[in-house]
């Protein structure tokens, strides 16, 4: 690890300058840093009708715009659609990443002066997983996503994405990873189709493939009917979905989404949730941070909880629920006389009524299935008309609250599979 640390420190000045440039770009209203929007089509006739900035897309120009100490030929980004040693781009909306541990993180760390934003996190994400990244404000979620997107340099540690080293191959990683920050800007004076054409050129999508990819991306986020509308006319929810479309046009293997549902109304969140479910069903590997915890359970396969820069728990959602939950939760709904139902429950050993709401009783227990059946029989024999008698799984919000404020030992649940 010492050699890795030395390598990181050796590039410290370069990355500090890069981070400063990114901050200035963000303040000026540019959506992505210059080293993400980097290549533009050489063919002027295929450019959108409105005048757009043009950068030097040659190899020499790319090296000048993205100086990297010790960069060799293998680190140059492969043009989208070009053949490589690992194969060519397919016709799906996403790339064809092999089935493996798509993301492997080992003791990744980021310090800002005396503040440790990410504290020696180790995490593995398999291909096709949808990971919900949760945690309180300041937990390190955005910093972790930015490091994986190669936009913030780690202080220490090691990580690979798609078999590519985060430090040595970061240009190649950018060519295969899509990152959507919490806040971003778009070109408001372009139509949706023109804007996607711009991003297709920025990502060096072959001119012959661009129209089909643009249409695929619009269809995927359900904005095809608005393809000729101005970006400035989109609602907040549509903007978030369109932000995904600007990434999908180049078929990334991994998506890193930072609070994509932030500020959306319930309808817009539902529409975005539909798109995210499609991402999972199509086999894309996604890490998504969100404060809308209940909705993550609808489409995430795994969760990772961060607190004060540390990874508290990670694993498949149901496995985490079982590991964190110390007692089972039972919900009993009765047609009438909840007081009588509560009286009968209190007579049974091992059952604790934790809350009542109208005709609903919320109960915690560590009882066996036989004891649950006995309780149901006792209620019916006691004249209580039971409408519902069901065990309630621990919600993601419950996991979050229990692991960040509860008495459970965080070290006990560091990795649940």
ABEGO torsion letter per residue (X at the ends): XAAAAAAAAAAAAAAAAAAAAAAAAAAAGBABBAAABABBBABAAABBABBBBBBBABAAAAAAABBBBGBBAAABBBBBGBBBAAEBBBABABBBBBBBBABBBBGBBBBBEABBABBGBBBBBBBGBBBBBBEBBGAGAAAAAAAAAGABBBABEBBBBGGBBAAAAAAAAAAABBBBBABBBBBAABBAAAAAAAAAAAAGBBAAAAAAAAAAAAAAAGAAAAAABBAAABBAAAAAAAAAAAAAAAGBABBBBBGAABGBBAAAAAAAAAAAAAAAAAGBBBBBBBABAAAAAAABABBBBBBGGBBABBEBAAAAAAAABABBBBBBBBABGAAAAAAAAAABBGBBBABBBEABBBBBBABBAAAAAAAAAAAAAAGBBBABBBBBBBBAAAAAAAAAABABBAAAAABBX
